[in-house]
Amino acid sequence: AGLDPEGVEEMVELLGELGRDRHRTILLATHDMDLVAQCCHRVCLLEAGRTVWQGTPPELFRQRGLLEAHHLRLPPLARLMAELAAAGCPTDPGAATVEAAKNQILPLWRERGEQP
């Protein structure tokens, strides 16, 4: 709680190392959807101690109403991808990482014959 961006990055690296190098499952309780997008494979949305939804981060980010009902914000990239989808661009509004967005946007540029 209250970490600056550098502290968050260090924590994410440490959690990744712990989970990857020691074959452990890491449980993370957070309201920070940027952090969820960055390092989580599965999400359980809790309300009053009960699971009300579970799935992957992209599946969660596609459900804006559910997020709003639980006072959670879409990560900035997921917001951008949702806006592009709403404007008719064939993008996945659940994409919330740079890699996922890049994999969707670059082919669209190439289809138009443009260079990124």
LINWOSUL-V58702 format. One record per residue. N is the residue number from 1. RES is the residue in one letter. D_FIRST is the distance of its C-alpha to the first C-alpha in Angstrom with 2 decimals. Layout:
n->[N N]
res->[RES RES]
d_first->[D_FIRST D_FIRST]
//
This chain:
n->[1 2 3 4 5 6 7 8 9 10 11 12 13 14 15 16 17 18 19 20 21 22 23 24 25 26 27 28 29 30 31 32 33 34 35 36 37 38 39 40 41 42 43 44 45 46 47 48 49 50 51 52 53 54 55 56 57 58 59 60 61 62 63 64 65 66 67 68 69 70 71 72 73 74 75 76 77 78 79 80 81 82 83 84 85 86 87 88 89 90 91 92 93 94 95 96 97 98 99 100 101 102 103 104 105 106 107 108 109 110 111 112 113 114 115 116]
res->[A G L D P E G V E E M V E L L G E L G R D R H R T I L L A T H D M D L V A Q C C H R V C L L E A G R T V W Q G T P P E L F R Q R G L L E A H H L R L P P L A R L M A E L A A A G C P T D P G A A T V E A A K N Q I L P L W R E R G E Q P]
d_first->[0.00 3.77 5.61 9.18 11.34 12.88 9.90 9.14 12.91 13.21 10.90 12.96 16.07 15.45 14.89 17.97 19.96 19.30 20.35 23.18 24.68 24.68 25.30 22.47 20.70 16.91 15.28 11.90 10.66 9.03 10.38 9.99 13.67 13.74 11.84 14.29 17.13 16.37 16.15 17.21 20.87 20.85 19.02 19.53 18.90 18.78 20.17 20.87 20.34 22.81 22.74 24.07 23.94 23.48 24.30 23.15 20.69 23.80 25.40 22.49 22.38 26.13 25.67 24.61 25.94 23.87 20.64 21.81 22.82 19.31 17.73 16.24 17.01 18.88 17.65 19.91 22.26 22.78 23.61 26.05 27.63 28.05 29.72 31.98 32.92 33.70 35.90 37.86 36.42 36.31 32.62 30.21 27.72 25.41 25.09 21.62 21.71 23.80 26.08 26.77 27.49 29.66 31.61 32.51 33.16 35.20 37.87 38.28 38.99 41.39 43.20 43.89 45.15 42.53 40.74 36.97]
//
